[in-house]
Amino acid sequence: MNINQSLLREFVIKGLASYKKELRGPFLQEFRQQFSQLAPQEVAEAFIEVTFLGSALIFLQGEQWTLKKDPASSSENYRHFAEQTFASNLLSLNYLQDTLQPLNEKELRRMAELCEELEKILLSHVQSLGQQQKNLFVTRALQLMEKVFAHENSLWLQGNSQARSLALSLYRTFDGLDQIFGLNYDADLGMKTDVNGTERLYEGAGLGVQSSYSTLLTALREVQASQGTRFIDLGSGYGRVGLVVGVLRPDIDFIGYEYVKHRVDISNESTAKFGLQEHVHFFTQDLSEKNFRIPDADVYYMFDPFSKDTYQHVLNQLVEVSRRQRIVVVTKGNARLWLKEIAEREGWLPGQEFDGGNLSLFRSRE
C-alpha cells in the first residue's frame, strides 16, 4: 500500500466517524496538511484516486437503491455484486473493499460528499503551486486517467455488464482538472452572437459541451498517432483537446480552429502557461468561409460543431485531403452520421465506435 492509499484508507475510516458538521472542518484540515506535503505527482495520484472513489461510491449507492426493491434478497445480491465489482471494475480500490462494502446508502453518500470536499482541497493546493509543479501534476494526472479509461474499455469489450454503467459515472469525474488548465467557461456568460448565424456555438453551455477527458484520452489512444503527426481540431472551443494532446504528445503538431475569439484567447493563454506553444496552436477562424482552406493533416477532430452548409463545405475539403493521403477523422456526437455516409461513398474502412457511438474513428484507405 503506497502513501496515497494509506492516506485514503485513513480518510475513509475517519470520515465515517467525523461526518457531523462540527467535526468536518478539523477533519478536512488534517488531511489538507498531509496531502500538501506530497510531491506534485503524488498529489496527482491522490486527485485521481479521490475523484475515482467519489464516483465509485455513487455507483455502489445506485446499485443498493436498485436492489432494495426486492428486500428479501437485496443484502445477498449486493454482497455478490460488490465482490464482483471490486474484483474487476474497482480493482484499484480493492484495498478499501473491507471498509466500503458494508456501508449503507446513507454512508456511501456521505463519503462521496467528503471525497468531493477533498478533491477541492487538492485542487486548491495545486493552484497555489508554481507552474513547473502544475505541469508535473497535470502530466501525471492525465497518464493515470488514461489507465482508468483503458481499464473500463477493456472490461466493456470483454462483456463486463457493469463497465458501461461505471463509464457513465466516470464521464465527468475528472473535470476538476480544468481549474488547473485555467479553462474558465464563465467567459461565455452574456455572450451575444449573430441571431442570423447558422453555426452551433453552444452559447453559455460551458462545461456541458466540452469533450470529456474519457473521450479525449480514448481517442488519443485509439488513433495511435505516429511521431510528427499533424492533428487538427475543427471547432476547438476552449482548447481542451489541444491541451491534452499537447501535454501527453509533444511530438504531435496540433492546430485548433474556433469561431469564438474569447475561447481562442483562453486556449492560447493556457497553452502559453504550460509551455506548449511550440507544438499547440489555436486560431480564430470561421470555417464556413469559402476562401479558407483547411490544411492537410493526419488526424481531424469534430464535436458536431457545424450547420449543414458548413458541414458540407468542411467535409468536401477533408475528402479531397483523403484522396491525397490517408487520414483519420475522429467524431464526437452526431458528427459521426456525416462521416458514415462519406466512409461508405469513398470506400473508407468501417468506422470504429466507442461509448455507444458517442466517439467514432473513421480511417480513409491508402
N, C-alpha and C positions, 0 to 999 in steps of 0.2 A: 504494500500500500504506500503510494507516494505522499508527499506533503499535502497536496491538494485534496487527495482522497481522505487523508486523516482529518484535515480541517473540515471537510464537507460532512464527514460522518459525525464529527463533534457538533457541527452546526445543526444537523438534523435532530440529534438526540437532545441537545439543549433547547432547540427551538420548540420542541413538543412540550417542554416544561416551562417555557418562557413566553408563551403566546399572549398572555394577558397584556393589555395596553400599557400598563405601568412598568412592565418588565422588558418591553421590546426595545426601548431606547438603549439602555445599558447593554443588553444582549447584542444588538447590532453594532454598537460601538466597539465591543470587544473584538468582533470579527473584522471590523473595518481596520483596526490596528494590526491584526495578524496578517491579513491579506496584503496590506500596504507595504509590508516588509519583503514581499516576494519580488523576484526579477520580473520584467515585463512579460517574458514568455510564460512564466508560471502564472501570472495574473491572467494571461490569455487562456491558459488551460483551465483556470478556475472559472472564468467567464463562460466558456463552453460547457463545462460540467454543470454549473449552476443553472444556466438557462435551459440546458437539455433536461436537467432534473425537474425544473418547473413544469415543462411541457409533459414530461413523463407522469408527473403526479396528477395533472389534469386528465391525462389519458387513462390512468388507473381509476380515477374517480368516476369518469364516464362509464367505464365498464361495470363498476359497482352499482351505479344507478340503473343501468340496463338490466343487470342480473337480479336486482331486488324485486323485480316484477313477479318473480317466482320464489317466494320466501323459503319454500321447503328445500330447495336445492341451491339457493344463491351462495351460501357460505362455501360449500364444497366446490361449486363451479368456479367461484372467484379464486379459490386457492389453486385450483388446477390451471386457470388462466394466468395467474401471476407467476407461477412456477415456469410455465412455458415462455412467458414474455421476458422474464429476467434471464432465461437461458438463450434467448435469441435477440429480440428487438432491443432489450435493455441490458444487453450483456456488459456494457461498460459501467453499469451501475450495480452489478451483482454484489459488490462489496457492501451495498446498503440493503440488500434484499431482506435480511432478517429484521431490520428496523422498519422498513417501509411496508412489507407485505401485511402485517397485522393491522395497519391503520384503517380507520373507517372513513367514510366520505368527508365528514367534517374535518378530521385531522389532515387528510390529504389536501383539502382546500387551504387550510391554514398554512401548511408547509409550502404550498405553491405560492402563497402570498409573501411568505418570508423569503423565498427564492427570488421573487421579483424585487423585493427591497434590497437584497444582497447584490443583485445584478446592477441596480442603480448605484450602489456604493462602489462597486468595482469600476464601473464606467466613469464615475466622478473622480476616482483616484487616477485613472488613466488620463483623463482630461488635464490633470494637474502636472503630468509628466512632460519632459522635453520632447521635441519632435523625433529625435532618434529613437527614444524609448517607445513612442507611439508607433513608429514604423515596425519595431520588433514585435509589439503587441499585435498589430493588425496582421502581419505576415503569419505569425503562429496561429492566430485565431482562424484565419481562412484555411490554413492547412488542416486544422483539426475539424472544421466544419465539413470540408470535403470528405474526410473519413466517415463522419456521421452519415452523410447523404449517400455515399457509396455503399455503406453497410446496409442501409434501408433498401436501396435499389437492388442490391444483391438478394436480399430476402424476398423482395417482391417478385423477382424473376424466378425464384425457387418455389413460388406459390404460397409464401407465408401470408396467411389470411389477415394478420394484424398490420402488416407493413404499410398498406395503403392508409389505414386509419391514423397510424402514428405519423406517417409522412405528412398528412394534412395538418396534424398538430404542430409539426416542425416547420411548416411553410413560412411562418413569420417569426419563428423563435429567436433568431439571431439579429433581428432588425436593429437592435441597440447599437450595433457596430457603426451605423450611420452617424451617430453622435461623434465618434472619433474621426470619421472621414470629414465631418463638417458639412453634412448634407442637410440643409435647412429647408424643408418643404413648405414652411410658412411663407416663403417668398412668393408662392402662388396666390396667397390670400389677397383678395381685391383685384386680382388680375383681370384685365379687360382685353378682349380680342375683337377682331372684326366680326360683327354678327353675320356678315355675308360670307365669311370664310367657310371653307369646306373641310378643313383639316381637323383631325381628332387631337385636340391639345390637352384634354383632360384637365381643364382649369380647376384649380383648387383640390384636385384629387389626392395630391401629395403621395404619401407612402403607399396608399392602396393600389396604385398602378405602377409601382416600381417592380421590376423583375426581382423575384425573391432570390436570396443567396443560394437556396437549394437549386433553383432553376439555372442560375449562372454557373455554379460550380459543376453541376451535372453537364451542362452544355460544354464547358471548357474541357472536361474530362473526355466526353464522347467525341468531340471534334478531332482530338488527337493532332493538334496543330504542330507542325514541324518548326524548327528554328527559322526565323526570318519571315514567318507568316505575316501577311497584312490582314487585319481584322477591322471591318467597318460596321459601325452601329448606325442604322438608318432610323433616326428618331431617338437620340441618346438621353433625353430627359435630363436628370441631374447627374448623369455620368457614372452610375453605379457599375455598369458593365465594364467600362473602361478602367475604373479604379481596381476592380477585382482582377481583370486581365493584366493590368499594369503591375500590380504587386506580385502576382504569382508567376507571370511570364514576361520578364523584362526583355526577352528575346523576340517578342511579338511587337510589330508596329501597329498601333491602334489609332483609328480615327473615328470620332463621333460627330454626327451631324444632327443639330437640333434647331427647330424653328424659333423657340422662345429664348431670347437673349439672356435674361437673368438666370435661366437654368445653365446656360453655357458658361456664364461668368462664374457661377458657383462650382461647376465642374472643373474649370481651369484653376480656380483658387485651390481646390483640394489637390489637384494634380501637382501644382507647384509645391504645396506644403509637404507632400510625401515624396518629392524629388523624382517624379515620374515624367516630367515634361520632355525628356529626350525621346520617349517612345509612345507617349499618350498625348493625343491632340484632340481638342474639341472646337468645332466651328459653328457659328450661327448660319443656318442655311435653310432656305425654302426649297425642298427637294422637288417641288412641282414646277419650278422654273424651267422653261423649255431650253434655255441656253446653258443650263448647268449639267455637266456630265459627271456621273458617279465614277470615281476612279476604279481601275481594276484592282481586285483583291482576291484573296483565297477564301475568306470567310465573311459572310454578311449576316447581321443580326437584325431582326424586326419584331417589335412587340405591337402588332396590329395598329400602326400609327397613322394610316392614311385614309383619305377618301377614295372612292372608286377610281376617279380620274387619275389621282396621283399614284395609286397602286399600279395602274396600267402603265403609266409613264416610267415609274421606277423599275417595275418588273421587266418591261421591254429591254431596259438597259442591262439588267442582270442576265437576261437570256443572251444578249449579244456578247457579254463577257464570257458566258459559259461555252459559247461556240469557239472561243479563242483558247480557253484554258479550263481546267477543272476547278469548280467552286463548290463550297458548302454554304447553304442558306439555312440559318437557324431561325425558327419561328416560335413566337410565344403567343398563345391565344389563337384567335380566329385567323391570323395571318396564314396559318397552315392550309386553309381552304384554297387560297390563291395559289400556293405552291404545289398543292396536289394536282391541280389542273395543269400547271406548267410541266411538272415532272412526267405526267402521262403523255402530254403532247410532244415534249422534247426527248423522250426516251431516257430520262434520268433514272437513277436507281430508286427503288421504292423508299418512301420516307420512313425514317425511324421515329417511333413515337415513345415518349416518356410521360409519366404523370398523366395517364389517360389522354394523351394528345395535347395537353397544355403546352408541352415543349416538344418540338419536332425538328429533325435534321433531314435536309434534302441535299443529296450529292449528285452533281452532274457527272456524266461519263467523260472519259478522256476524249 
